[in-house]
Amino acid sequence: MSRWRYFGRRVALSIPILLFAMSMVFLITRAGPTDPVRNIIGPTSGPGDYHRIAVRLGIERQVMVNGEVRYVDVPLWQQYVDFMTQLLSFDLGQSWVLNPSTSVFELVAVRAPRTIWLGFWSVLIALFIGIPLGFYAGLNPNTRSDYLASFGGIVWRAMPNFWLAVILLQILSNTRKLFGFSWQDLGPDTTVVRAPALDFFADPTMFITSPGAALFGSDGLLAAVKVVLPAALVLGSSSMGNEMRIGRTAVLETINSNYIETARAKGLSERAIVWKHVFRNALIPLVPIITGEAFLLIGGSIIVEQVFAYQGLGQLFFSAALSGDLPLVGALSFIFILLTLVLNIVQDLLYTIIDPRVGYEE
Amino acid sequence: MSNETILPGASDDETAVPRDASLFERIANNPRPAAIWAGVLAVLLLLEGGAVLSMLAVILRGLVQAIPGVGAGAYGLNEMVQSAKDVPTLLSREFIPNQGYDVNGGNDGPWAGTFLGLPPAFAWFIRFALVYLYAGALVAWFINGYRVFRRHYRYADWTPRDDVVDRFSGHTWGQFGAIVVLIFIVMALFSPALSPTTVERNIEQPYSYTIEHFDEESGQVEEVFVGEANTNSRSQGGGDSNYGLLSYDDYGRFHPFGTLDSGKDLFTFMMYGARVSLFVGLMAIGLSGFVATVAAMLTAYYKGLVDLATVVVGDSIISIPQLLLLLMAVAVFRGHWIAAIYNRGFLIALIFAFTGWPLLWRAIRGPALQVSSEEWIDAARSYGQRASVTMRKHMLPYVVGYLLVYASMTLGGIIISTAALSFLGLGITSPTPEWGRAVAIGEPYIATQSWHIGTIPGVLIVLVVTAFNALGDGIRDAIDPQSEGGESTEGAMTGGGA
């Protein structure tokens, strides 16, 4: 099978996966033990409200019997078809409990940039700390600093995100008491728990018209970075440990391979060997780890955003699930599943480009 | 080779045993090592007589009462359970009591009501140490049993499994994991004996029980409700209200890990919390491991369409982030009867089993496919062996080791996720203790003098999860020394980002 046919098969396979996963979401939210309508109107409302909402959600249908309005249950398979066609045509509906009569698109448009900002920084931090540490440990195997880095990586990886977030949050909120300086006053004045203002993305001309405010203001770039840093550090923690471990093994494997020995015998300088031959080859096994991180980020963002009161998509999903806003939960799940599948395809694409052996092994 | 052979390694009992003798015949031929081994177990069980008898009695009562038409109090079974509970047990709080009172106040002795009149801290520690000594003895007994079997009763001089065991016994990191995992399991099994008090007295119904203490104002011994004593033993950060590590409260109660912000004992909370974590973890792994193994056998044996269908179903489940599914399910099942079992522990275990099997299946799919292409599978097929027998006898043994590796690593992830859910208020609900809830309780006090509430549970989680990962590493290196950690394990052990 050629590489591209293999890739094509993977892409084609993601369509039934999307349909099947969405069917599961439908089953849980619609056919589960909770009545979505009752959840929206609350236990005390009358039957009039109930029918009004049920009709709008597509659970009941109005019929005229002898000039009288009656409400008939829509059969489950009909509901299923409606649910799927609506989501697949990106008709995401609206929120009912959390932000009544706000469309899901509007909510996502406000929240998504924050989550992307968080994800971007957590990948970046993990990359720039994890990989250098791993490579350093791999270049100095079985030394004290190697053991320290490896052990640190193992413990760091086992640390639950929620606990790390809680500890970090409390330490940062009490820096004046603990260390004598205040995190809040360090750089731009920001509180620890808040969502970053990302207005500069919407209006990049700010950097030219008022560069001072855009960079250093309380809503500027620096403030946004400062707000996101603690959360990103926590979110990237487990990936950091993984990258370190894999990086270390990759360097060890490459450095002991024959072509490095050849290069050494040829008289190549140690510097050239490390930078040109070891590092570049050691990066290959790290690619799937880095793309695989994305899955952890989606799940982890729910917890980290909740603890840091960082109002992104994860926190929106959490509040929606908590308040029983099932239509919103369904629409958000669709977005998350779609995101996961797209990331899967990107990962396969990268594999296909980087590693020519893909598709040949069965 | 003749049919008569000499048992390997049995220099002192060189008796001829037929080659195809069953294990019973071998033991009958040379009963001494087995008798010693069984005798040690008998002594160990005798020490815990009351606990063992009452457990048997409770099981018997349950079985009898399950018969339709038998009343709840039939055949004096309740009395039997009660009398079994009265048999002395070495590791019980009745035998080594640590709850007493200082006869003249001030927590500096002399003490009344404690074991040998020792300070409560010592009495508790003696019981704690005895429990672990006992558990250590049980483990040693088990390991010794394997040695006895290998030396005296096994026909083969050497089996491939010996190499696996030898490799593991040279793996320090894996052994560290095994030891910490054992400590954790003992915590869950023996939590009533390990804790300074019980969850029922101290956490669930503090106003149904009383303790005695010496009241300094009235100058005499008085009885107070546990709940009342708890109220005066709170750890709330500021002022005098903090009872930290290894401290006594005003009622002569010893708190190894300090108290919660409600004055309840954190150590007791942690010990019983280990129970629910282990229950959720084992049940989820058991179910998902079973499904994954069956799926792996079927897909590896039949391949083709079965494999493709499993890929689609499995990938669909994986494509929904695990925490998302957990939150959704917990929200939907709120108030449902399934959620009421074990304060939601059962529901959460079910969801983990549902979301976990595709990852486990993916992890063992490779080895299963590999073994299915071996010649002996073809031979078995052409020989006319039934498919289910081939899978069970010729494929399963090869896959079980890999299953253990990934199960161990996934267990750590499940413990983290359960704690995370409980921390968010959607996991195990009150009154069942769960480590994540202790973190949630302690969150506001982490930067104060009551820092212990929020940090100790976290440190324990890190330790236990590291240990499960280390155990998985150890087993992997033991069964397959050439392998290196694959990427598929990385997601499992971090609990999907929780």
HADDOCK unambig.tbl for C-alpha pairs under 7 A between the chains (distance, minus, plus):
assign (segid A and resid 16 and name CA) (segid B and resid 312 and name CA) 6.86 0.50 0.50
assign (segid A and resid 17 and name CA) (segid B and resid 312 and name CA) 5.56 0.50 0.50
assign (segid A and resid 17 and name CA) (segid B and resid 315 and name CA) 6.44 0.50 0.50
assign (segid A and resid 17 and name CA) (segid B and resid 316 and name CA) 4.73 0.50 0.50
assign (segid A and resid 18 and name CA) (segid B and resid 316 and name CA) 6.61 0.50 0.50
assign (segid A and resid 20 and name CA) (segid B and resid 316 and name CA) 6.04 0.50 0.50
assign (segid A and resid 21 and name CA) (segid B and resid 316 and name CA) 4.79 0.50 0.50
assign (segid A and resid 21 and name CA) (segid B and resid 317 and name CA) 6.36 0.50 0.50
assign (segid A and resid 21 and name CA) (segid B and resid 320 and name CA) 6.95 0.50 0.50
assign (segid A and resid 28 and name CA) (segid B and resid 329 and name CA) 6.91 0.50 0.50
assign (segid A and resid 29 and name CA) (segid B and resid 332 and name CA) 6.81 0.50 0.50
assign (segid A and resid 32 and name CA) (segid B and resid 332 and name CA) 6.43 0.50 0.50
assign (segid A and resid 33 and name CA) (segid B and resid 332 and name CA) 6.43 0.50 0.50
assign (segid A and resid 33 and name CA) (segid B and resid 333 and name CA) 6.17 0.50 0.50
assign (segid A and resid 34 and name CA) (segid B and resid 332 and name CA) 5.28 0.50 0.50
assign (segid A and resid 34 and name CA) (segid B and resid 333 and name CA) 6.68 0.50 0.50
assign (segid A and resid 155 and name CA) (segid B and resid 462 and name CA) 6.91 0.50 0.50
assign (segid A and resid 155 and name CA) (segid B and resid 466 and name CA) 6.57 0.50 0.50
assign (segid A and resid 158 and name CA) (segid B and resid 462 and name CA) 5.39 0.50 0.50
assign (segid A and resid 158 and name CA) (segid B and resid 465 and name CA) 5.82 0.50 0.50
assign (segid A and resid 158 and name CA) (segid B and resid 466 and name CA) 5.59 0.50 0.50
assign (segid A and resid 158 and name CA) (segid B and resid 494 and name CA) 6.62 0.50 0.50
assign (segid A and resid 159 and name CA) (segid B and resid 462 and name CA) 5.20 0.50 0.50
assign (segid A and resid 160 and name CA) (segid B and resid 416 and name CA) 5.96 0.50 0.50
assign (segid A and resid 160 and name CA) (segid B and resid 498 and name CA) 6.12 0.50 0.50
assign (segid A and resid 161 and name CA) (segid B and resid 497 and name CA) 6.85 0.50 0.50
assign (segid A and resid 161 and name CA) (segid B and resid 498 and name CA) 5.46 0.50 0.50
assign (segid A and resid 162 and name CA) (segid B and resid 420 and name CA) 6.20 0.50 0.50
assign (segid A and resid 162 and name CA) (segid B and resid 498 and name CA) 6.43 0.50 0.50
assign (segid A and resid 163 and name CA) (segid B and resid 458 and name CA) 6.10 0.50 0.50
assign (segid A and resid 166 and name CA) (segid B and resid 443 and name CA) 6.43 0.50 0.50
assign (segid A and resid 170 and name CA) (segid B and resid 446 and name CA) 6.30 0.50 0.50
assign (segid A and resid 170 and name CA) (segid B and resid 447 and name CA) 6.06 0.50 0.50
assign (segid A and resid 171 and name CA) (segid B and resid 447 and name CA) 6.40 0.50 0.50
assign (segid A and resid 174 and name CA) (segid B and resid 447 and name CA) 6.62 0.50 0.50
assign (segid A and resid 238 and name CA) (segid B and resid 494 and name CA) 6.88 0.50 0.50
assign (segid A and resid 242 and name CA) (segid B and resid 490 and name CA) 6.93 0.50 0.50
assign (segid A and resid 289 and name CA) (segid B and resid 487 and name CA) 6.83 0.50 0.50
assign (segid A and resid 296 and name CA) (segid B and resid 496 and name CA) 5.31 0.50 0.50
assign (segid A and resid 296 and name CA) (segid B and resid 497 and name CA) 4.52 0.50 0.50
assign (segid A and resid 297 and name CA) (segid B and resid 497 and name CA) 6.47 0.50 0.50
assign (segid A and resid 299 and name CA) (segid B and resid 321 and name CA) 5.62 0.50 0.50
assign (segid A and resid 299 and name CA) (segid B and resid 322 and name CA) 6.89 0.50 0.50
assign (segid A and resid 299 and name CA) (segid B and resid 323 and name CA) 5.68 0.50 0.50
assign (segid A and resid 299 and name CA) (segid B and resid 324 and name CA) 6.84 0.50 0.50
assign (segid A and resid 299 and name CA) (segid B and resid 496 and name CA) 5.87 0.50 0.50
assign (segid A and resid 299 and name CA) (segid B and resid 497 and name CA) 5.30 0.50 0.50
assign (segid A and resid 299 and name CA) (segid B and resid 498 and name CA) 6.93 0.50 0.50
assign (segid A and resid 300 and name CA) (segid B and resid 496 and name CA) 6.85 0.50 0.50
assign (segid A and resid 300 and name CA) (segid B and resid 497 and name CA) 4.00 0.50 0.50
assign (segid A and resid 300 and name CA) (segid B and resid 498 and name CA) 5.30 0.50 0.50
assign (segid A and resid 303 and name CA) (segid B and resid 498 and name CA) 6.50 0.50 0.50
assign (segid A and resid 321 and name CA) (segid B and resid 327 and name CA) 6.33 0.50 0.50
assign (segid A and resid 321 and name CA) (segid B and resid 328 and name CA) 5.96 0.50 0.50
assign (segid A and resid 321 and name CA) (segid B and resid 331 and name CA) 5.71 0.50 0.50
assign (segid A and resid 322 and name CA) (segid B and resid 331 and name CA) 6.26 0.50 0.50
assign (segid A and resid 324 and name CA) (segid B and resid 331 and name CA) 6.37 0.50 0.50
assign (segid A and resid 337 and name CA) (segid B and resid 319 and name CA) 5.74 0.50 0.50
assign (segid A and resid 337 and name CA) (segid B and resid 320 and name CA) 5.50 0.50 0.50
assign (segid A and resid 340 and name CA) (segid B and resid 319 and name CA) 5.92 0.50 0.50
assign (segid A and resid 341 and name CA) (segid B and resid 319 and name CA) 6.68 0.50 0.50
